[in-house]
Amino acid sequence: MFCYPKLAGGTALATLMLAQTAAAEITPAQVWDDLRGYMQGYGYTVTAETVSDGDVLTLTDLTTTIPIPEDDVTVVMVMPELTLSATGDGAVDVAWPAEMPITFDIAEGDEQISATLLYETTDLEATVSGEPGATGWAYSASSARISLADLVVEGVSLPREVVRGEILLDGLVGTSQMTTGTLRDIAQEMKIGALSYDFAGRDPDNTDNTLLFQGGMTDLAYTGTGTLPVDMDSDDPMAVMAVMDVNGSFSYSGGSAQFNGVEDGEAASFASSSEGGSMGVSLAPEAWNFDFLVNGYDVQVQGGDLPFPVSLSAGELGGNFAMPVARSEAPQDIAAGLTLGDFQMNDLIWNIFDPAGQLPRDPATVQIDLTGKVRMLYDLFDPAQAEALEMAEVPAELHELTLNTLVVDAIGAVLTATGAFTFDNSDLQTFDGMPRPQGALTAELRGANALIDKLVAMGLLPEEQAMGARMMMGMFAVNQGDDTLSSTLEVNEQGHVIANGQRIQ
């Protein structure tokens, strides 16, 4: 999956990263040099005993030490043996150990924690092709499993009955290509037939307190590219941000998760499922972008502080966010969106405020899509500008904002709206410190009066407040008949606010 920085990037390549390139010559020694150079570029210490026998290079006690000083953590990964064998056609086969321990030593104050993970693979095959500085790896495995083998806290080893954990991957196949010059370019593809996880714990001082977290996903796929510095300096994040350009997309066809916990005799549980989804990430020196989508999402929660079980579902849950992160002279694109489609909740929730069932309980939909342009006044990740950024009233100037879509369809009423505004940042007086907008917003509301009538009948809305709401709608909206209201709100170049042709400011 998407994991370039620090531990994830180095460990992934050291254990699995693989790909295929055009035909070229590479030797076992060159593969080792390339792999070792990659890991050392992350600041890892790599040691191994090497024995060369013709076209075979054998590494024993291959040890990778990964310090994380800011967290007082040291990670040590040990491969008992790694064999690199020339294939005779310019490529190299890599024989990984079926079992590989990964140890963690954590110091937090006077508390010392040591953990050992066991990485196990079945039918793992890996081949390296290409040439030094432009290597490709291709890999496949029937399964890969990471499990907690041992956890020692203050010198006491905790048994499996107290804590356990594992992640299992089935049907793993992928490629990875890496080119190293002044920068390091990486392209990856990975598919996993199924992923499952199982974590459980029990309080050793009170065995009645327990927790369980299980779940899985099917048909996972990841595609990504990245440009990174050859040498990663964790003490200089801006040096990384200045050149980092990472793009990744992830998808799956279905998934589920459940959590169960008991604390001091009180039980709580959470369960969710989905019919698949996707996620995209783009991190460039100039801008960051994220988007996600989950289909057929269902959630069940009970226990804890809830007086009754809660059931929620959505046919579609998605969102997106985009923003510039670097200082610029010209305005740059921004975006934000959220979709909650076919949302439903169980009758126990409805009955709290609508026991007689007077409100329509049809699935609800909320959708908003915003785009615009802003001019960044600071580099958000530049330590030299951190103090100025903290003191600044605003880190950016808003120049344009467009409401492409607004839909709220719930309890018998439907609100829709669209609009677009530009902003004059040289005029901060007309709207009391806000840049002066110019543009228009149009909206339509259907079913509002019928909804107000029902809320009054249910006792949820006092009659005087209902009257006030109707008066406000009459002031700012035009009755189109059939319980439909429309409104157009404009701000002209003089800063006058006009509602449906009448100036109100």
SVG drawing of the C-alpha trace seen along z (x, -y; Angstrom):
<svg xmlns="http://www.w3.org/2000/svg" viewBox="-50 -51 83 73">
<polyline fill="none" stroke="black" stroke-width="0.4" points="0.0,0.0 0.9,-3.6 4.0,-3.7 7.1,-5.7 8.3,-7.4 10.6,-6.2 10.0,-2.6 7.2,-1.7 9.2,-2.5 12.4,-0.8 10.8,2.3 8.5,2.8 11.4,2.7 13.6,4.8 10.9,7.5 8.8,7.3 9.5,4.4 9.8,5.8 9.3,5.0 10.3,5.7 12.2,3.6 13.5,3.8 16.2,6.4 19.6,5.4 22.5,6.9 22.6,6.9 24.7,9.1 23.9,10.3 26.5,8.0 24.9,5.0 21.5,5.9 22.8,6.0 24.6,2.7 21.4,1.1 19.2,2.5 21.7,1.5 22.1,-2.0 18.3,-2.5 18.0,-1.5 21.0,-3.6 19.4,-6.5 16.7,-6.4 19.2,-6.6 19.2,-2.9 22.2,-0.9 22.6,2.2 25.1,5.0 25.5,8.6 28.0,11.3 28.5,12.0 29.8,15.1 30.2,15.1 30.3,18.4 30.2,17.9 26.9,16.5 25.4,16.8 25.8,14.2 24.7,15.4 24.0,12.9 23.7,14.1 22.6,12.3 21.3,9.4 20.5,6.8 18.7,3.5 18.7,1.1 16.1,-1.7 16.4,-4.4 13.5,-6.7 15.1,-9.2 12.0,-11.4 10.0,-8.5 12.9,-6.8 12.3,-3.7 14.8,-1.4 13.6,1.2 15.8,4.1 15.0,6.4 16.9,9.6 17.1,12.0 18.9,15.2 19.8,15.7 19.2,14.0 20.4,15.6 20.9,13.7 21.4,15.9 22.1,14.9 19.6,16.4 21.9,16.5 19.7,14.0 20.8,10.8 18.4,11.0 18.8,12.1 16.5,14.4 16.1,13.5 15.4,16.2 13.9,14.7 13.8,16.6 10.4,18.1 10.5,16.6 12.0,13.2 11.9,11.6 11.5,7.9 12.2,6.5 11.3,3.2 13.0,1.7 11.0,-1.2 12.1,-3.4 9.6,-5.8 10.9,-7.3 11.8,-4.5 9.6,-2.0 11.2,0.4 9.2,2.3 10.5,4.9 8.4,6.5 9.2,9.1 7.1,9.5 7.4,12.6 7.2,12.1 6.3,15.3 5.8,16.0 4.6,19.0 5.8,19.6 7.5,16.1 9.2,15.7 11.2,12.6 13.2,11.6 15.3,8.5 16.1,7.2 17.5,4.0 20.8,2.4 22.4,0.6 20.5,-2.6 17.5,-1.4 16.3,1.8 13.0,3.6 11.5,6.2 8.7,8.6 7.2,10.7 4.4,13.1 3.5,15.0 0.7,17.4 0.5,15.7 2.4,13.3 1.7,13.1 2.9,10.7 2.2,11.8 3.2,10.7 5.7,13.3 6.7,11.7 6.0,8.7 8.1,7.9 7.2,5.0 9.5,4.2 11.2,7.6 7.9,9.5 6.9,11.5 3.2,11.2 1.5,14.5 -0.8,14.8 -3.8,14.9 -3.0,11.3 -2.1,9.9 -2.1,11.2 -2.1,9.7 -1.6,10.7 -2.1,9.5 -2.5,12.0 -2.3,11.4 -3.4,14.0 -2.6,14.0 0.0,11.3 1.5,10.2 3.2,7.0 5.9,5.0 8.1,2.1 10.6,0.2 13.1,-2.2 15.5,-4.6 18.1,-6.5 19.8,-9.6 19.8,-13.0 16.4,-11.9 14.8,-8.5 11.8,-7.6 9.6,-4.7 6.6,-3.1 4.6,-0.4 1.7,1.9 0.3,4.4 -2.7,6.7 -3.8,8.7 -6.6,11.3 -7.6,10.9 -6.4,9.2 -7.4,10.0 -6.4,8.8 -6.9,10.0 -5.9,8.1 -6.9,9.0 -5.9,7.9 -6.7,8.6 -5.8,6.5 -3.3,8.6 -4.4,6.9 -8.1,7.4 -8.8,10.3 -12.5,9.2 -11.3,6.2 -10.9,7.3 -10.8,5.9 -11.0,7.5 -10.5,6.0 -10.9,8.1 -11.7,7.5 -10.6,7.8 -10.8,6.6 -10.9,8.4 -9.5,7.7 -7.1,4.9 -5.2,3.1 -2.7,0.3 -0.9,-1.7 1.5,-4.5 4.5,-6.6 6.8,-8.7 9.8,-11.0 11.9,-11.3 15.4,-12.5 18.1,-9.9 19.0,-10.6 16.1,-11.2 16.9,-13.5 14.2,-13.3 15.7,-16.4 15.0,-18.5 11.5,-17.8 11.4,-20.7 14.2,-19.2 11.9,-16.2 8.8,-18.3 10.7,-20.4 11.0,-17.5 8.5,-14.9 5.9,-14.1 3.8,-11.1 0.7,-9.8 -1.2,-6.7 -4.6,-5.1 -6.1,-2.2 -9.2,-0.2 -11.0,2.9 -14.2,4.8 -15.5,5.4 -14.6,5.2 -15.7,5.6 -14.5,4.7 -15.7,5.4 -14.6,4.2 -15.7,5.6 -14.6,4.4 -15.4,4.8 -14.2,2.4 -15.3,2.5 -18.2,4.7 -19.5,2.4 -19.5,3.9 -19.4,2.0 -19.3,3.2 -18.9,1.8 -19.3,3.5 -19.1,2.2 -19.1,3.5 -18.9,2.1 -19.3,3.2 -16.0,1.7 -14.4,-1.6 -11.4,-3.6 -8.9,-6.3 -6.6,-8.6 -3.7,-10.6 -1.4,-13.2 1.3,-15.0 3.4,-17.4 5.6,-20.3 2.9,-22.8 -0.4,-21.1 -2.0,-18.2 -5.1,-16.3 -7.2,-13.5 -10.3,-11.7 -12.2,-8.7 -15.4,-6.7 -17.1,-3.9 -20.0,-2.0 -22.7,-0.2 -21.4,-1.3 -23.2,0.1 -22.4,-0.5 -23.8,1.1 -22.9,-0.2 -24.2,0.7 -23.1,0.5 -21.0,-2.1 -23.0,-5.3 -25.6,-4.4 -29.0,-3.5 -29.9,-1.3 -28.3,0.2 -27.6,-2.2 -27.7,-1.2 -26.6,-3.5 -26.1,-2.9 -25.2,-4.8 -25.3,-3.7 -22.4,-6.1 -20.0,-7.9 -17.3,-10.0 -15.3,-13.1 -12.4,-15.1 -10.1,-17.8 -7.4,-19.8 -5.3,-22.7 -2.0,-24.4 0.8,-24.2 3.4,-26.4 3.6,-30.2 2.6,-31.5 2.1,-34.8 -0.9,-33.6 -4.1,-32.0 -4.1,-28.2 -7.0,-25.7 -8.8,-24.5 -11.6,-22.0 -13.7,-20.3 -16.6,-17.9 -18.7,-15.5 -21.4,-13.0 -23.6,-11.1 -26.0,-9.2 -29.1,-7.1 -28.4,-7.6 -30.6,-5.6 -30.9,-5.1 -32.8,-2.5 -36.3,-3.1 -35.0,-3.3 -33.3,-6.6 -36.3,-7.9 -38.6,-7.1 -36.8,-9.3 -38.1,-12.5 -40.8,-11.0 -42.5,-8.1 -45.7,-8.5 -43.9,-8.2 -45.1,-11.5 -41.9,-12.3 -40.9,-10.6 -38.2,-8.1 -37.0,-7.7 -33.2,-7.5 -31.6,-11.0 -28.9,-12.5 -26.4,-15.3 -24.0,-16.4 -21.8,-19.5 -19.1,-20.3 -17.0,-23.4 -14.1,-24.7 -12.2,-27.9 -8.8,-29.6 -6.6,-30.9 -3.2,-32.6 -0.9,-31.1 1.1,-33.7 3.4,-31.2 5.0,-27.8 3.1,-25.7 5.9,-23.3 8.9,-25.7 10.3,-25.8 11.7,-29.2 8.2,-30.6 6.6,-28.7 6.7,-31.7 5.4,-34.1 2.6,-31.7 1.6,-31.3 1.4,-35.1 -0.5,-35.6 -4.2,-36.3 -4.8,-34.3 -2.3,-32.1 -3.9,-32.7 -6.1,-35.0 -9.4,-33.8 -9.9,-34.9 -12.7,-32.6 -15.3,-30.3 -17.9,-28.3 -20.7,-26.2 -21.1,-23.6 -23.6,-21.5 -25.5,-21.6 -28.2,-19.0 -29.9,-18.3 -32.8,-15.8 -34.2,-14.6 -37.4,-14.3 -39.6,-15.3 -37.8,-18.6 -35.2,-19.2 -32.8,-22.1 -30.6,-22.7 -28.3,-25.5 -25.5,-26.7 -23.4,-29.9 -20.1,-31.6 -18.3,-34.5 -15.0,-36.4 -13.3,-38.2 -11.5,-41.6 -8.7,-41.3 -7.9,-45.0 -11.3,-45.8 -11.5,-44.6 -13.8,-47.3 -17.1,-46.7 -17.6,-43.4 -15.8,-44.1 -12.4,-42.4 -13.6,-39.9 -12.5,-40.5 -15.5,-41.9 -17.4,-39.2 -19.1,-39.7 -21.4,-37.1 -24.7,-35.3 -26.2,-32.3 -29.5,-30.6 -31.4,-28.2 -34.6,-26.2 -36.4,-24.7 -39.3,-22.2 -41.5,-20.9 -40.5,-23.4 -44.0,-24.4 -45.2,-20.9 -42.2,-20.0 -42.8,-23.0 -46.4,-21.9 -45.3,-18.4 -42.7,-19.8 -45.3,-22.0 -47.8,-19.1 -45.1,-16.9 -44.3,-19.6 -40.8,-20.0 -41.2,-23.5 -43.2,-26.1 -45.8,-28.0 -44.2,-31.4 -40.8,-30.0 -42.6,-28.5 -44.2,-31.8 -40.8,-33.5 -39.4,-30.9 -42.2,-31.5 -41.7,-35.2 -38.0,-34.8 -38.7,-32.6 -41.2,-35.2 -38.5,-37.9 -35.7,-36.1 -37.6,-33.7 -40.2,-33.8 -43.1,-31.4 -43.2,-29.3 -46.3,-27.4 -46.7,-23.7 -44.7,-24.4 -41.7,-25.4 -39.5,-28.5 -36.7,-30.0 -34.2,-32.7 -31.4,-34.5 -28.8,-36.3 -26.4,-38.7 -23.5,-40.9 -22.7,-43.5 -19.4,-45.4 -20.4,-48.1 -20.8,-45.5 -24.6,-45.8 -26.4,-42.6 -29.5,-42.0 -32.1,-39.3 -34.5,-38.6 -34.0,-42.0 -34.4,-43.9 -31.3,-45.5 -31.0,-44.4 -27.6,-45.8"/>
</svg>
